[in-house]
């Protein structure tokens, strides 16, 4: 089968790889119909996440047709068109029973934090992902969700990560009616977090980035204010000026490890890899939020230390909430929002690219060419 093949930092290509096989009675084999490239994939592509191994196939956002099932699979059948949450979750461990599907204790048993994730580094279990023609899906009675009749696959594929992650970012912020919410990062997740902040009653939503076309897109899609941090000095001073010198009620870090804007963070976190990514956006979130406010983190950082102003967290009395999105928990509500027209996920998609051109797609997305917001890869069988 055709599959994306990671060959080292900034090097991906399309290759022929062996077909996946049923390895456990609860496995399913899915023929991919849509697969996204995520900003989190760029952390892998750029070499920012430890233990990303040559030969891996990335891709944690995908939909597909069930082609084969193990003997214990009862929740889906051959021929079902499913969306597959990026969390690989057993559904039975202590954390899954708390609906913390991103922290499953069985799918990534050698880790102390994150559960299994499709197409990510071996710190997340080392499972091959969906930027391929076929993919093995473990725990097929738990994750795969049949796409409702009439739903556009382009909407469905964004329900595997982008929409739930943006929604949970706003949810974790504990937004109260009338709150001012500041989102750092105008990528797809940041834009969705800004959009979803209105659903929780925000009175004002601000998004901050440095790329003009992304800021313009965010303004139009999420109906929010958008500012380029290159055009003012200290973001904390700027936000305080915007909020009667109090700070925002909620700040959301939707950037993670590859944030720009601070030379020390960039050198230590992105160039030398002394820390687990550049924590610039997290610094800004902590310093921009008001005393007693909430910082919500969905931007991805590597599993080592970061330079974070924890003293400011203490002295300001902040609440910090962070996690991988619990996709399965959120899906019923988000499917309803899509069906009712409250959310329009496919509006984020700017490029639909053949799987065979995955190398060019990564370069376009990474270098922010052609006003790319969200690229979707389409395998040959889904183009017939």
C-alpha positions as CSV (number, residue, x, y, z in Angstrom):
1,X,0.0,0.0,0.0
2,X,1.0,3.6,-0.4
3,X,2.0,5.3,2.9
4,X,3.8,8.4,4.1
5,X,7.3,7.4,5.3
6,X,9.3,9.5,7.8
7,X,13.0,9.6,6.9
8,X,14.2,12.1,9.4
9,X,13.7,15.8,10.2
10,X,12.2,17.7,7.1
11,X,12.2,14.5,5.1
12,X,9.0,12.6,4.3
13,X,8.1,10.7,1.2
14,X,5.5,8.4,-0.2
15,X,6.5,4.7,-0.3
16,X,5.1,1.2,-0.7
17,X,4.7,-0.3,2.8
18,X,3.3,-3.7,3.9
19,X,-0.5,-3.9,4.4
20,X,-1.5,-3.8,8.1
21,X,-2.8,-7.0,9.6
22,X,-5.2,-7.9,12.4
23,X,-3.0,-8.5,15.4
24,X,-5.6,-8.7,18.1
25,X,-9.3,-9.9,18.2
26,X,-10.4,-6.3,18.8
27,X,-8.5,-4.8,15.8
28,X,-10.0,-3.4,12.6
29,X,-8.4,-2.6,9.3
30,X,-9.7,0.6,7.8
31,X,-9.3,1.8,4.2
32,X,-8.6,5.5,4.5
33,X,-10.8,8.0,2.8
34,X,-9.5,11.3,4.3
35,X,-6.4,12.0,6.4
36,X,-5.2,15.4,7.6
37,X,-1.8,16.9,8.3
38,X,-1.9,18.5,11.7
39,X,0.2,21.2,13.3
40,X,1.3,18.5,15.8
41,X,2.6,16.5,12.8
42,X,4.9,19.4,12.0
43,X,6.5,19.1,15.5
44,X,7.5,15.5,14.4
45,X,8.4,16.7,10.9
46,X,10.7,19.3,12.3
47,X,12.4,17.0,14.8
48,X,11.0,18.6,17.9
49,X,9.5,15.5,19.5
50,X,11.7,12.8,21.1
51,X,11.7,9.2,19.8
52,X,10.2,9.9,16.4
53,X,11.6,7.0,14.5
54,X,12.6,6.7,10.9
55,X,10.1,4.5,9.0
56,X,7.0,5.7,10.9
57,X,3.8,6.7,9.1
58,X,2.2,9.8,10.6
59,X,-1.4,10.8,10.7
60,X,-3.7,10.9,13.7
61,X,-6.8,12.5,11.9
62,X,-8.5,10.1,9.5
63,X,-11.7,8.6,8.3
64,X,-12.2,5.4,6.4
65,X,-14.2,2.3,5.4
66,X,-13.9,-0.8,7.7
67,X,-12.4,-3.5,5.5
68,X,-11.7,-6.2,8.1
69,X,-12.5,-6.8,11.7
70,X,-11.2,-9.1,14.5
71,X,-13.3,-11.8,16.0
72,X,-14.3,-9.7,19.1
73,X,-15.3,-6.5,17.2
74,X,-19.0,-5.9,17.6
75,X,-19.5,-2.1,17.4
76,X,-18.6,-1.7,13.7
77,X,-18.9,-4.0,10.7
78,X,-17.2,-4.3,7.4
79,X,-18.4,-1.5,5.1
80,X,-19.0,1.1,7.8
81,X,-17.6,4.5,7.1
82,X,-16.1,5.6,10.3
83,X,-14.2,8.6,11.8
84,X,-11.4,7.5,14.1
85,X,-10.5,9.6,17.2
86,X,-6.8,10.3,17.4
87,X,-6.8,8.8,21.0
88,X,-6.2,5.1,21.1
89,X,-8.2,4.1,24.1
90,X,-9.1,0.7,25.6
91,X,-12.3,1.9,27.2
92,X,-11.8,-0.2,30.3
93,X,-8.9,1.2,32.3
94,X,-9.3,3.6,35.3
95,X,-8.7,6.6,33.1
96,X,-11.0,5.6,30.3
97,X,-13.8,5.0,32.8
98,X,-13.3,8.7,33.8
99,X,-13.7,9.5,30.1
100,X,-10.0,10.6,30.0
101,X,-9.5,8.8,26.7
102,X,-6.3,10.7,25.9
103,X,-4.7,9.2,29.0
104,X,-5.5,5.5,28.5
105,X,-3.4,3.3,30.7
106,X,-3.4,0.3,28.4
107,X,-2.7,1.7,24.9
108,X,0.6,3.2,26.0
109,X,1.5,1.2,29.1
110,X,5.2,2.3,29.3
111,X,4.3,6.0,29.6
112,X,3.3,7.8,32.7
113,X,1.3,10.5,31.0
114,X,-0.2,10.4,27.5
115,X,-2.1,7.4,26.1
116,X,-1.6,6.0,22.6
117,X,-1.9,8.2,19.6
118,X,-2.1,7.2,16.0
119,X,0.9,8.2,13.9
120,X,2.9,9.9,16.6
121,X,6.3,9.3,18.2
122,X,7.1,6.2,20.2
123,X,6.5,8.3,23.4
124,X,2.8,7.9,22.3
125,X,3.0,4.2,21.7
126,X,4.6,4.1,18.2
127,X,1.4,3.3,16.3
128,X,1.4,3.9,12.6
129,X,-1.1,6.5,11.4
130,X,-3.6,7.2,8.7
131,X,-1.5,9.1,6.1
132,X,-1.7,5.9,4.2
133,X,-4.2,3.8,2.2
134,X,-4.9,1.4,5.1
135,X,-4.4,1.5,8.8
136,X,-4.8,-0.9,11.7
137,X,-7.2,0.4,14.4
138,X,-6.8,-1.2,17.8
139,X,-9.7,-1.3,20.3
140,X,-12.2,-1.1,17.5
141,X,-15.2,-1.4,19.9
142,X,-14.1,1.9,21.5
143,X,-12.8,4.6,19.1
144,X,-14.2,4.2,15.6
145,X,-17.5,6.1,15.3
146,X,-19.9,5.6,12.3
147,X,-20.2,8.8,10.3
148,X,-23.8,9.9,10.4
149,X,-25.7,9.6,7.2
150,X,-25.4,12.7,5.1
151,X,-22.4,14.1,6.9
152,X,-19.6,15.3,4.6
153,X,-16.4,13.3,5.1
154,X,-14.6,16.6,5.2
155,X,-16.6,17.6,8.3
156,X,-16.1,14.1,9.8
157,X,-12.3,14.0,9.5
158,X,-12.0,17.3,11.5
159,X,-14.1,15.7,14.3
160,X,-11.2,13.3,14.9
161,X,-9.0,16.0,16.4
162,X,-9.3,19.7,15.4
163,X,-12.9,20.3,16.5
164,X,-12.7,18.4,19.8
165,X,-9.3,19.9,20.7
166,X,-10.5,23.4,20.0
167,X,-13.7,22.8,21.9
168,X,-12.0,21.2,24.9
169,X,-9.5,24.2,24.9
170,X,-12.5,26.5,25.5
171,X,-14.2,24.1,27.8
172,X,-11.1,23.8,30.0
173,X,-11.0,27.6,30.2
174,X,-14.2,27.5,32.3
175,X,-15.4,30.5,30.3
176,X,-18.2,32.5,32.1
177,X,-20.7,34.7,30.3
178,X,-19.0,37.9,29.2
179,X,-15.4,36.7,29.7
180,X,-12.5,38.0,27.6
181,X,-10.7,35.1,26.0
182,X,-7.3,35.3,24.4
183,X,-6.1,32.5,22.1
184,X,-2.4,32.3,21.2
185,X,-2.0,30.7,17.8
186,X,-4.1,31.0,14.6
187,X,-3.6,27.5,13.3
188,X,-6.7,25.3,12.9
189,X,-6.9,24.4,16.6
190,X,-6.5,28.0,17.7
191,X,-9.1,29.2,15.2
192,X,-11.5,26.4,16.4
193,X,-10.8,27.3,20.1
194,X,-11.7,30.9,19.3
195,X,-14.9,29.8,17.5
196,X,-15.9,27.5,20.3
197,X,-15.3,30.2,23.0
198,X,-18.4,31.9,21.8
199,X,-20.4,28.7,22.5
200,X,-19.5,29.0,26.2
201,X,-20.6,32.6,26.5
202,X,-17.5,34.6,25.9
203,X,-18.1,38.3,25.5
204,X,-14.9,39.1,23.7
205,X,-12.5,36.7,21.8
206,X,-9.0,37.8,20.7
207,X,-6.5,35.7,18.7
208,X,-2.8,36.4,18.4
209,X,-0.4,35.1,15.8
210,X,2.3,36.5,13.4
211,X,1.0,35.3,10.0
212,X,-1.3,37.8,8.4
213,X,-3.3,35.4,6.2
214,X,-4.0,33.2,9.2
215,X,-5.1,36.2,11.2
216,X,-7.4,37.3,8.4
217,X,-8.8,33.8,8.1
218,X,-9.4,33.7,11.9
219,X,-11.3,37.0,11.9
220,X,-13.6,35.8,9.2
221,X,-14.1,32.2,10.4
222,X,-14.3,32.7,14.2
223,X,-15.7,36.3,14.2
224,X,-13.0,37.4,16.6
225,X,-10.4,40.1,16.9
226,X,-7.0,39.2,15.5
227,X,-3.6,40.8,16.2
228,X,-0.1,40.3,15.0
229,X,2.3,40.2,17.9
230,X,5.1,41.6,15.7
231,X,3.2,44.9,15.6
232,X,3.4,45.6,19.4
233,X,5.9,45.1,22.2
234,X,5.1,43.0,25.2
235,X,1.9,41.0,24.6
236,X,1.1,41.2,28.4
237,X,1.1,45.0,28.2
238,X,-1.0,45.0,25.0
239,X,-3.6,42.7,26.5
240,X,-3.8,44.6,29.7
241,X,-4.4,47.8,27.7
242,X,-7.2,46.0,26.1
243,X,-8.8,44.9,29.4
244,X,-8.7,47.9,31.7
245,X,-5.3,46.8,33.0
246,X,-6.7,43.6,34.5
247,X,-5.8,41.0,32.0
248,X,-7.9,38.4,30.1
249,X,-10.2,36.1,32.0
250,X,-9.0,33.1,30.1
251,X,-5.9,32.5,28.0
252,X,-5.5,29.5,25.6
253,X,-2.1,28.2,24.4
254,X,-2.9,26.6,21.1
255,X,0.7,26.8,19.8
256,X,3.0,24.5,21.8
257,X,6.5,23.6,21.1
258,X,7.3,25.7,18.0
259,X,6.2,29.2,19.2
260,X,8.1,32.2,17.8
261,X,8.5,35.5,19.5
262,X,11.3,35.1,22.1
263,X,14.9,34.6,21.1
264,X,15.9,32.6,24.3
265,X,13.0,30.3,24.0
266,X,13.6,29.7,20.3
267,X,17.3,29.0,20.8
268,X,16.9,26.6,23.8
269,X,13.6,25.0,22.7
270,X,13.7,24.9,18.9
271,X,17.4,25.0,17.9
272,X,19.4,23.3,20.7
273,X,16.4,21.2,22.0
274,X,17.6,21.8,25.6
275,X,14.0,22.1,26.7
276,X,10.8,20.5,25.3
277,X,10.1,23.2,22.8
278,X,9.8,27.0,22.9
279,X,7.3,27.9,25.7
280,X,6.8,31.5,24.4
281,X,3.1,31.2,24.0
282,X,2.7,29.6,27.4
283,X,4.7,32.5,29.0
284,X,2.5,35.0,27.3
285,X,-0.7,33.1,28.4
286,X,0.4,33.1,32.0
287,X,1.4,36.8,31.9
288,X,-1.6,38.0,30.0
289,X,-4.3,36.3,32.1
290,X,-5.7,38.2,35.1
291,X,-5.2,37.3,38.7
292,X,-7.3,34.3,39.5
293,X,-7.7,33.6,35.8
294,X,-7.5,30.3,33.8
295,X,-4.8,29.2,31.4
296,X,-5.9,26.3,29.1
297,X,-3.1,24.4,27.3
298,X,-3.7,22.3,24.2
299,X,-0.5,23.2,22.3
300,X,1.8,20.1,22.2
301,X,5.2,20.1,24.1
302,X,7.7,17.3,24.3
303,X,7.9,15.0,27.4
304,X,10.8,16.8,29.1
305,X,11.3,20.1,31.0
306,X,10.3,23.6,29.9
307,X,11.3,27.0,31.1
308,X,7.9,28.2,32.6
309,X,7.3,31.2,35.0
310,X,5.7,29.0,37.7
311,X,6.2,31.8,40.2
312,X,3.8,34.0,38.3
313,X,1.3,31.1,38.3
314,X,1.5,30.9,42.1
315,X,1.5,34.7,42.8
316,X,-1.4,35.4,40.5
317,X,-3.5,32.5,41.8
318,X,-3.9,31.0,38.4
319,X,-5.7,27.8,37.4
320,X,-3.9,25.8,34.7
321,X,-5.8,23.1,32.8
322,X,-4.3,21.0,30.1
323,X,-4.8,17.7,28.3
324,X,-5.1,15.9,25.1
325,X,-8.7,16.2,23.9
326,X,-11.0,13.4,25.0
327,X,-12.5,12.9,21.5
328,X,-14.9,10.1,22.3
329,X,-16.5,12.0,25.2
330,X,-17.1,15.1,23.1
331,X,-18.3,13.5,19.9
332,X,-22.0,13.3,20.5
333,X,-22.2,17.0,21.3
334,X,-19.9,18.0,18.4
335,X,-21.7,15.8,15.9
336,X,-25.0,17.6,16.9
337,X,-23.3,21.0,16.5
338,X,-22.2,20.1,13.0
339,X,-25.6,18.7,12.0
340,X,-27.3,21.8,13.3
341,X,-25.0,24.1,11.5
342,X,-23.5,25.6,14.7
343,X,-20.0,24.5,13.6
344,X,-18.6,24.2,10.1
345,X,-15.4,22.2,10.4
346,X,-14.8,21.8,6.6
347,X,-14.6,25.6,6.3
348,X,-11.1,25.3,7.8
349,X,-9.9,23.1,4.9
350,X,-8.0,25.1,2.3
351,X,-6.2,22.3,0.4
352,X,-7.2,18.8,-0.7
353,X,-4.1,17.0,-1.9
354,X,-3.5,13.5,-3.3
355,X,-1.7,11.2,-0.8
356,X,1.0,10.7,-3.4
357,X,2.0,14.3,-3.0
358,X,2.5,14.1,0.8
359,X,6.0,15.5,0.7
360,X,4.9,18.7,-1.1
361,X,1.9,18.9,1.3
362,X,4.2,18.9,4.3
363,X,6.4,21.5,2.8
364,X,3.5,23.7,2.0
365,X,1.9,23.5,5.4
366,X,5.2,23.8,7.3
367,X,6.4,26.9,5.3
368,X,2.9,28.4,5.3
369,X,2.8,28.6,1.5
370,X,-0.3,29.3,-0.7
371,X,-2.3,30.6,2.4
372,X,-2.6,27.1,3.7
373,X,-4.7,26.7,6.8
374,X,-5.6,23.0,6.8
375,X,-4.5,20.4,4.3
376,X,-6.3,17.1,3.8
377,X,-4.7,14.1,2.0
378,X,-6.9,11.9,-0.2
379,X,-5.8,8.4,-1.1
380,X,-6.3,7.1,-4.7
381,X,-9.3,4.8,-3.8
382,X,-11.2,7.8,-2.4
383,X,-10.8,9.8,-5.6
384,X,-12.4,7.2,-7.8
